[in-house]
């Protein structure tokens, strides 16, 4: 490897420029923590009326702590914002993107709060169906769906399948014919737009595994084939441009390109496309350098874009749908850890690095290693009068790259046995969790009104050994 496994900051103890020196190292920074998170009279943090010491005692650490009220309020906020923004037209639906985090309880919350559910594998579909989620409000994604996955979706009556390739058109048609049903499908198109964190590029992004390219009339050919298939019903077009998006700039280019195809289908094939899914990818605040937009701002901004483009193309505004996942699940959850060793490593001269080791790591949050993601951290079991010091929070795995938080200010007296929390871990952390080094995965517990409810239990060594048949 050309770079050290621990990353580009290895051997550099200076705080990054975006990390401000804290006026109060004990402060819960607004936007980083779920809505019910606060400090109690003794200075310890509580979530949903449950203190971190009680959580550590009753469920252990590490643990994902999900604020139910916060999660559900975020889901309803997206539902209402997009419904209101597109009310003058054909309306809008919001599908929760289950890949962010999905379990039976979450599926039921999403159902009760009136959202659809987007799944992308047979396993996610199985969770949704076992939870009793209405299949007509489920969308099944995936770039390489198996016959078994498609057959299960069609048998269950899933509301729409998002077709990802020309080959899949024939696959779904064949299976629908076998079952004697008509499949409602959307075609995922690749717009050539990739949007990430305030930047979007409108060229050179055809090189990806998802969707049918708008260039070379591939997507138009897909529409033509679906319209000709006797057991397929074209519900609409789907586009997704990226993730951790903080504004609507990328949507402007993508929506224009998809709507150009809608107009082309009208003019050349005489077919009216009535639904458009513009995906999700809305960003969240992982630290103080992130400034996510509100659901209301996103909805009104995207509605204005779609209205303008449809007016210019002489199209009626279609029924639209969106798929927030991270923006609902992410900020609702924090990971509670116990501190183990605290090691001050001298690097020569005045330079040093303080490593704060916790009892989890890359098995419960791979995003720092995988995406170079930045997280925040807070001493949550107590308050401290000690001066702030830049530390690196690391896990217990046998990897130099096992970093949970690359840089954060914690009190200089942080010590073994302290409780610390990493916020905004509700999206993708459990979904990407592993048993690396044979470490059992943590539980996911929800908190609400002073009560703890286990959604996913902690794995045990017996669970791991039970799979080993050697």
Protein Blocks (a to p, Z undefined) as FASTA:
>chain_A
ZZdfkbjkgoiabdcfklccdfblkbccehjacfkbccdfkopaceehiafklmmmmnop
adddddfklmmmmmmmmmmmmmmmmmmmnopaddddfklpccfklmmmmmmnopacddfb
fklmmmmmmnopafklcccedjbdcfklmmmmmmnopabdcdfbfklmmmmmmmmmmnop
acdddddddehiaceehiacfehilbcfedjdfehhlmmmmmmmmmmpmkbccfbdcddf
behiabfklmmmmmmmmmmmmmmmmmmnopacfbdcebjoiacdfbfkbccddfklmmmm
mmmmmmmmmmmnopacdddddddfklmmmmmpccddddfbdddddebijbdcdddddfbd
jklomklmmnopacddddfkbccfbdcdddddddfbdcfklcfblbacddfkbcehiacd
dehilgoklmmgccehhiacddddddeehiacdfbdcddfklmmmmmmZZ
